Amino acid sequence: MALKPLDEMSNDELTESTHQYQEAFAEIHDPRDWKAPLNAVIPADKFDLYNDACQFMTATVLEVTEILHYGKMLRVKADGYRAGPAGP
């Protein structure tokens, strides 16, 4: 799922996308510190969703650091909110 420009989204689409991104981000961030750098293993076929969620929540992008299980899983990392352009 790619991010649509905000001005092209209806309120319902924006609300639904926000919930999807929050749920996906909750699966990959450190629950003790959501602003910390990210390091996670995700299904390869869900990379776009997790990357969009990471961009939405932290203004940073996921980087694939390792391909696992014959390409079915990916180890990813991102700078996270604090180290990214939106952080302090």
Rosetta blueprint (number, residue, H / E / L):
1 M L
2 A L
3 L L
4 K L
5 P L
6 L H
7 D H
8 E H
9 M L
10 S L
11 N H
12 D H
13 E H
14 L H
15 T H
16 E H
17 S H
18 T H
19 H H
20 Q H
21 Y H
22 Q H
23 E H
24 A H
25 F H
26 A H
27 E H
28 I H
29 H L
30 D L
31 P L
32 R L
33 D L
34 W L
35 K L
36 A L
37 P L
38 L E
39 N E
40 A E
41 V E
42 I E
43 P E
44 A H
45 D H
46 K H
47 F H
48 D H
49 L H
50 Y H
51 N H
52 D H
53 A H
54 C H
55 Q H
56 F H
57 M H
58 T H
59 A L
60 T L
61 V L
62 L L
63 E E
64 V E
65 T E
66 E E
67 I E
68 L E
69 H H
70 Y H
71 G H
72 K L
73 M E
74 L E
75 R E
76 V E
77 K E
78 A E
79 D L
80 G H
81 Y H
82 R H
83 A H
84 G L
85 P L
86 A L
87 G L
88 P L
